[in-house]
Amino acid sequence: MDAVYQLSDLRKEYGARTILDIAALEIHAGEIFALVGPSGAGKSTLLRLLNFLEPPSSGRIVYRAQTLNGNVPIETRRQVTTVFQRPVLLRATVRANVAYGLALRGERADRRVDEMLERVGLQSLAHAFAHKLSGGEMQRVALARALVIDPQVLLLDEPTANLDPYNVGLIEQIVREHNRARGTTVVLITHNVFQAKRLANRVGLMLGGRLVEVQATPAFFDAPRDPRTAAFVRGEMVY
């Protein structure tokens, strides 16, 4: 499969502390790739590097055959977007929030925003103020804002943490359907191994800033190679 990202000897350090140390990783075009592991394992740091929010301390990030370790062209940055666990929304209407990315690009928003609001079940709240919505509704606004610009890569950092089962199921369905319809590459960080099993084509376990194991989802859960992966899948604490 074509690789969207190819990482090699990738390290991220803050002072004397090494947060991330990944020897090699490929993320394939069109897949849903889930990263699981305990808090502090380096998952969110990796996502920041994949979104070009900061450069690695050493090693290489190759994105679509371009080595990007410093200045990243705006055209490339616009191909990748992130939905965070706690969305930061404008103090404006739901519709204005969803249209924001398109407006920054100078693109007309009318029909695309309306269609996206319908897809995430928020058309009746289009003119409500986003900061007054429930947590699940706010997360759907953030997801709609990310998807309406039709990114090539969607990065999800615990997008359903602390949400009720209805909103978890709805967000998972939206992500799954968009991936299938648009071929968008999705990288998902989740503490929920059941969510990784439901959504992902491949799953990787991170511990202490390192990748312990990456496998196709069935093999990751049913035939893990590393005993730490087996322990994590069983629900045991792994550090």
C-alpha positions as CSV (number, residue, x, y, z in Angstrom):
1,M,0.0,0.0,0.0
2,D,1.1,3.6,-0.6
3,A,2.5,5.3,2.4
4,V,1.2,8.7,3.5
5,Y,3.8,8.9,6.3
6,Q,7.2,7.2,6.6
7,L,8.9,7.8,9.9
8,S,12.5,6.8,10.6
9,D,14.7,7.2,13.6
10,L,12.3,9.8,14.9
11,R,13.0,11.4,18.2
12,K,11.4,14.2,20.1
13,E,13.1,15.6,23.2
14,Y,12.3,18.3,25.6
15,G,15.5,19.3,27.4
16,A,17.1,16.1,28.7
17,R,13.8,14.1,28.5
18,T,13.1,11.9,25.5
19,I,9.4,11.9,24.8
20,L,9.3,10.0,21.5
21,D,11.7,7.4,20.0
22,I,10.4,5.6,17.0
23,A,12.7,3.6,14.8
24,A,10.3,3.1,11.9
25,L,6.6,3.5,11.1
26,E,4.6,3.7,7.9
27,I,1.0,5.0,7.8
28,H,-0.8,3.8,4.8
29,A,-3.0,5.9,2.5
30,G,-6.7,5.4,3.2
31,E,-6.4,3.3,6.4
32,I,-7.6,3.9,9.9
33,F,-4.6,3.5,12.1
34,A,-5.2,3.4,15.9
35,L,-2.6,4.1,18.6
36,V,-3.3,2.8,22.0
37,G,-1.3,2.9,25.2
38,P,-1.3,4.5,28.7
39,S,-1.2,8.2,29.4
40,G,2.3,9.7,28.9
41,A,3.2,7.1,26.3
42,G,4.0,9.7,23.6
43,K,0.9,9.3,21.5
44,S,-0.2,12.9,21.5
45,T,3.3,14.1,20.9
46,L,3.5,11.9,17.8
47,L,0.2,13.4,16.6
48,R,1.6,16.9,16.9
49,L,4.6,15.9,14.7
50,L,2.3,14.3,12.1
51,N,0.3,17.6,12.0
52,F,3.6,19.6,11.6
53,L,2.8,21.6,14.7
54,E,6.5,21.1,15.8
55,P,9.5,19.5,14.2
56,P,11.2,16.3,15.5
57,S,14.5,16.7,17.4
58,S,16.1,14.2,15.0
59,G,15.1,11.6,12.4
60,R,12.9,12.0,9.4
61,I,9.2,12.5,8.6
62,V,8.4,11.8,5.0
63,Y,4.9,12.9,4.0
64,R,3.9,11.8,0.5
65,A,7.5,11.5,-0.6
66,Q,8.4,14.9,0.8
67,T,10.9,15.0,3.7
68,L,9.4,17.6,6.1
69,N,11.5,18.3,9.2
70,G,11.4,22.1,9.3
71,N,9.4,24.6,7.2
72,V,6.3,22.9,5.9
73,P,4.5,24.6,2.9
74,I,1.0,25.9,3.7
75,E,-0.4,23.7,0.9
76,T,0.9,20.6,2.8
77,R,-0.4,21.8,6.2
78,R,-3.8,22.2,4.8
79,Q,-4.0,18.5,3.8
80,V,-3.8,17.5,7.5
81,T,-6.2,18.4,10.3
82,T,-6.7,17.4,13.9
83,V,-9.7,17.0,16.2
84,F,-8.6,17.2,19.8
85,Q,-10.2,15.7,22.9
86,R,-11.3,19.1,24.1
87,P,-12.4,21.1,21.1
88,V,-11.6,24.8,20.9
89,L,-14.6,26.5,19.3
90,L,-15.3,30.1,18.3
91,R,-17.8,32.0,20.5
92,A,-20.1,32.0,17.5
93,T,-22.8,29.9,16.0
94,V,-22.4,26.2,15.1
95,R,-22.6,27.1,11.4
96,A,-19.9,29.8,11.7
97,N,-17.6,27.3,13.4
98,V,-18.1,24.6,10.7
99,A,-17.5,27.2,8.0
100,Y,-14.4,28.7,9.6
101,G,-11.8,26.6,7.8
102,L,-13.4,27.2,4.4
103,A,-13.5,30.9,5.1
104,L,-9.8,30.9,5.8
105,R,-9.2,29.3,2.4
106,G,-11.5,31.8,0.7
107,E,-13.9,29.1,-0.4
108,R,-17.7,29.4,-0.5
109,A,-19.3,27.5,2.4
110,D,-23.1,27.4,1.9
111,R,-23.9,24.0,0.5
112,R,-20.9,22.2,1.9
113,V,-21.6,23.4,5.4
114,D,-25.3,22.6,5.2
115,E,-24.5,19.0,4.0
116,M,-21.9,18.5,6.8
117,L,-24.3,19.8,9.5
118,E,-26.8,17.3,8.3
119,R,-24.3,14.5,8.3
120,V,-23.3,15.1,11.9
121,G,-26.9,15.6,13.0
122,L,-26.6,19.3,13.9
123,Q,-28.7,21.0,11.2
124,S,-31.3,22.0,13.8
125,L,-28.6,23.7,15.9
126,A,-27.0,25.6,13.0
127,H,-27.8,29.0,14.6
128,A,-27.2,28.0,18.2
129,F,-24.0,29.3,19.9
130,A,-21.5,26.5,19.9
131,H,-20.1,27.1,23.4
132,K,-23.5,26.4,24.9
133,L,-23.9,22.9,23.5
134,S,-23.3,19.6,25.3
135,G,-19.9,18.0,25.2
136,G,-21.0,15.5,22.5
137,E,-22.5,18.2,20.4
138,M,-19.4,20.3,20.6
139,Q,-17.3,17.4,19.6
140,R,-19.5,16.9,16.5
141,V,-19.1,20.6,15.7
142,A,-15.3,20.1,15.8
143,L,-15.4,17.0,13.7
144,A,-17.7,18.7,11.1
145,R,-15.3,21.7,11.0
146,A,-12.4,19.2,10.3
147,L,-14.2,17.1,7.7
148,V,-15.8,20.0,5.7
149,I,-12.4,21.0,4.3
150,D,-12.0,17.4,3.0
151,P,-8.5,16.8,4.5
152,Q,-6.3,14.0,3.1
153,V,-5.3,13.1,6.7
154,L,-7.5,13.3,9.8
155,L,-5.8,13.1,13.2
156,L,-8.1,12.2,16.1
157,D,-6.8,12.7,19.7
158,E,-9.2,10.9,22.0
159,P,-12.2,12.3,20.1
160,T,-14.8,10.5,22.2
161,A,-13.3,10.6,25.7
162,N,-15.9,11.3,28.4
163,L,-18.8,11.2,25.9
164,D,-22.0,9.3,26.3
165,P,-22.5,6.1,24.3
166,Y,-24.9,7.8,21.8
167,N,-22.3,10.4,20.8
168,V,-19.5,7.8,20.8
169,G,-21.4,5.7,18.4
170,L,-22.4,8.6,16.2
171,I,-18.8,10.0,16.0
172,E,-17.4,6.5,15.2
173,Q,-20.0,6.1,12.4
174,I,-19.2,9.5,10.9
175,V,-15.5,8.8,10.9
176,R,-16.0,5.3,9.4
177,E,-18.3,6.5,6.7
178,H,-16.0,9.4,5.7
179,N,-13.0,7.2,5.5
180,R,-14.8,4.8,3.2
181,A,-16.4,7.5,1.0
182,R,-13.4,9.8,0.7
183,G,-10.5,7.5,1.3
184,T,-9.2,9.9,4.1
185,T,-6.3,8.5,6.1
186,V,-7.2,8.5,9.8
187,V,-4.8,8.3,12.7
188,L,-6.8,7.7,15.9
189,I,-5.4,8.0,19.5
190,T,-7.7,6.2,21.9
191,H,-7.5,4.6,25.4
192,N,-10.5,2.5,24.4
193,V,-9.2,-0.8,23.0
194,F,-12.8,-1.7,21.9
195,Q,-13.0,1.5,19.9
196,A,-9.7,0.6,18.2
197,K,-11.0,-2.8,17.4
198,R,-14.2,-1.5,15.9
199,L,-12.6,1.2,13.8
200,A,-9.0,0.5,12.9
201,N,-7.4,-1.5,10.1
202,R,-4.2,-1.6,12.0
203,V,-3.3,-0.9,15.7
204,G,-0.1,0.1,17.4
205,L,0.8,0.0,21.1
206,M,3.0,2.7,22.5
207,L,4.9,2.5,25.8
208,G,7.4,5.0,27.0
209,G,7.6,6.8,23.7
210,R,8.3,3.7,21.7
211,L,6.2,1.5,19.5
212,V,6.0,-1.9,21.0
213,E,4.0,-3.6,18.3
214,V,2.0,-2.7,15.1
215,Q,-0.3,-5.3,13.5
216,A,-3.4,-5.6,11.5
217,T,-6.3,-5.3,13.9
218,P,-7.4,-9.0,14.1
219,A,-3.8,-10.1,14.8
220,F,-3.2,-7.3,17.3
221,F,-6.1,-8.5,19.5
222,D,-6.1,-12.2,18.8
223,A,-2.4,-13.1,18.3
224,P,-0.2,-10.3,19.7
225,R,3.5,-11.0,19.3
226,D,4.7,-9.1,22.4
227,P,3.6,-10.1,25.9
228,R,3.1,-6.4,26.8
229,T,0.6,-6.1,24.0
230,A,-1.2,-9.3,25.2
231,A,-1.3,-7.8,28.7
232,F,-2.7,-4.5,27.5
233,V,-5.4,-6.2,25.4
234,R,-6.4,-8.2,28.5
235,G,-6.9,-4.9,30.3
236,E,-3.9,-5.2,32.6
237,M,-1.8,-2.1,33.5
238,V,1.3,-1.9,31.3
239,Y,4.1,0.6,31.9
